[in-house]
Amino acid sequence: MVDSYDKAMERLEQIVQELEQAKALNMSDYQQKTEEAKELLMFCQEQLTKWECKMDELLSSRNE
């Protein structure tokens, strides 16, 4: 698994390119790539949620 948002996005872009360029994928390869993409998307969503919470905390403490 990746350890940063940027690396996750980079890998997601790579998966999309692989899927777009593939003339034919067997079901196992397609399933593996879509599962990996799903995990990466979940990781990115978690990172964005953490960042949003941190920004909310900073902004609310600044307004106090």
C-alpha positions in Angstrom: 0.0 0.0 0.0 1.1 3.6 -0.5 2.0 6.0 2.3 1.1 9.3 0.8 -1.8 11.0 -1.1 0.5 11.9 -4.0 1.8 8.3 -4.4 -1.8 7.0 -4.3 -2.9 9.4 -7.0 0.1 8.6 -9.1 -0.8 4.9 -8.9 -4.4 5.6 -9.7 -3.4 7.4 -12.8 -1.2 4.5 -13.8 -4.0 2.0 -13.3 -6.3 4.2 -15.5 -3.7 4.3 -18.2 -3.2 0.6 -18.0 -7.0 0.0 -18.3 -7.3 2.5 -21.2 -4.4 1.0 -23.1 -5.3 -2.7 -22.6 -6.8 -4.3 -25.6 -8.1 -7.2 -23.6 -7.8 -8.0 -20.0 -8.8 -11.2 -18.4 -11.3 -11.0 -15.6 -8.7 -11.7 -13.0 -6.5 -8.8 -14.1 -9.5 -6.5 -14.4 -10.7 -7.5 -10.9 -7.2 -7.0 -9.4 -6.8 -3.5 -10.9 -10.3 -2.4 -9.9 -9.8 -3.7 -6.3 -6.4 -1.9 -6.0 -8.0 1.3 -7.4 -10.9 1.1 -4.9 -8.4 0.7 -2.0 -6.4 3.7 -3.3 -9.5 5.8 -3.6 -10.5 4.9 0.0 -7.0 5.9 1.2 -7.2 9.2 -0.7 -10.7 9.9 0.7 -9.4 9.3 4.3 -6.5 11.6 3.7 -8.7 14.4 2.4 -11.1 13.9 5.4 -8.2 14.2 7.8 -6.9 17.3 6.1 -10.4 18.9 6.1 -10.8 18.2 9.9 -7.3 19.7 10.5 -8.1 22.8 8.5 -11.5 23.2 10.3 -9.6 23.0 13.7 -7.1 25.5 12.6 -9.7 27.9 11.3 -11.9 27.6 14.4 -9.0 28.2 16.7 -8.0 31.2 14.7 -11.5 32.7 15.0 -11.6 32.3 18.8 
